[in-house]
Protein backbone atom coordinates (compact mmCIF):
# COMPACT_ATOMS: atom_id res chain seq x y z
CA UNK A 1 0.00 0.00 0.00
CA UNK A 2 1.29 3.48 -0.84
CA UNK A 3 1.31 6.30 1.66
CA UNK A 4 0.98 9.96 0.76
CA UNK A 5 2.09 12.89 2.89
CA UNK A 6 -0.69 15.37 3.83
CA UNK A 7 0.50 17.94 1.27
CA UNK A 8 -0.33 15.48 -1.54
CA UNK A 9 -3.75 14.41 -0.20
CA UNK A 10 -6.86 16.33 -1.23
CA UNK A 11 -9.02 16.69 1.88
CA UNK A 12 -11.73 18.82 0.24
CA UNK A 13 -12.52 20.16 -3.21
CA UNK A 14 -14.64 23.10 -4.33
CA UNK A 15 -15.69 22.78 -7.98
CA UNK A 16 -17.36 25.45 -10.09
CA UNK A 17 -18.94 24.96 -13.52
CA UNK A 18 -20.95 27.23 -15.72
CA UNK A 19 -22.53 29.46 -16.69
CA UNK A 20 -24.48 26.92 -18.75
CA UNK A 21 -26.70 24.53 -16.84
CA UNK A 22 -25.69 21.49 -18.90
CA UNK A 23 -22.36 20.94 -20.67
CA UNK A 24 -20.67 23.88 -18.98
CA UNK A 25 -17.82 25.56 -20.83
CA UNK A 26 -15.90 26.63 -17.72
CA UNK A 27 -14.69 24.22 -15.04
CA UNK A 28 -12.50 25.40 -12.17
CA UNK A 29 -12.07 25.03 -8.44
CA UNK A 30 -9.86 24.84 -5.39
CA UNK A 31 -8.29 21.77 -3.80
CA UNK A 32 -7.65 21.91 -0.06
CA UNK A 33 -4.84 19.55 0.90
CA UNK A 34 -4.38 17.64 4.14
CA UNK A 35 -1.77 20.12 5.38
CA UNK A 36 -4.19 23.06 4.90
CA UNK A 37 -2.62 24.41 1.71
CA UNK A 38 -4.93 25.41 -1.15
CA UNK A 39 -4.38 25.15 -4.90
CA UNK A 40 -6.64 26.77 -7.50
CA UNK A 41 -7.10 24.96 -10.81
CA UNK A 42 -8.91 25.12 -14.15
CA UNK A 43 -10.21 22.15 -16.08
CA UNK A 44 -12.47 19.21 -15.44
CA UNK A 45 -10.55 16.04 -16.21
CA UNK A 46 -7.07 17.49 -16.56
CA UNK A 47 -6.73 20.02 -13.76
CA UNK A 48 -4.24 22.78 -14.60
CA UNK A 49 -2.97 24.64 -11.50
CA UNK A 50 -3.40 28.41 -11.43
CA UNK A 51 -0.26 30.05 -10.10
CA UNK A 52 -1.06 32.87 -7.66
CA UNK A 53 0.55 36.25 -8.26
CA UNK A 54 2.56 37.81 -5.42
CA UNK A 55 0.20 38.70 -2.58
CA UNK A 56 -2.61 36.44 -3.85
CA UNK A 57 -4.05 33.38 -2.21
CA UNK A 58 -5.77 30.50 -4.06
CA UNK A 59 -9.19 32.18 -3.95
CA UNK A 60 -7.85 35.43 -5.43
CA UNK A 61 -5.97 33.50 -8.14
CA UNK A 62 -9.14 31.59 -9.08
CA UNK A 63 -11.18 34.80 -9.21
CA UNK A 64 -8.53 36.45 -11.41
CA UNK A 65 -8.44 33.50 -13.81
CA UNK A 66 -12.23 33.28 -14.08
CA UNK A 67 -12.75 37.01 -14.66
CA UNK A 68 -9.96 37.06 -17.25
CA UNK A 69 -11.52 34.18 -19.21
CA UNK A 70 -15.15 35.02 -18.59
JOTA-V786946 format. One record per pair of residues at least 12 apart in sequence whose ideal C-beta (glycine too) atoms are under 8 Angstrom apart, sorted by the first residue. I is the first residue (numbers start at 1). J is the second residue. Records with the same first field share a line. If there is no record, write none. Layout:
I->J / J
//
This chain:
5->34 / 35
6->33 / 34 / 35
7->33 / 34 / 35 / 37
8->33 / 34
9->33 / 34
10->31 / 32 / 33 / 34
11->32 / 33 / 34
12->31 / 32
13->29 / 30 / 31 / 32
14->29 / 30 / 32
15->27 / 28 / 29
16->28 / 29 / 66
17->44
19->70
26->42 / 66 / 69 / 70
27->42 / 43 / 44
28->40 / 41 / 42 / 43 / 50 / 62 / 65 / 66
29->41 / 47 / 62
30->58 / 59 / 62
31->47
38->57 / 58 / 59
39->58
40->52 / 58 / 59 / 61 / 62 / 65
42->65 / 69
50->62 / 64 / 65
//
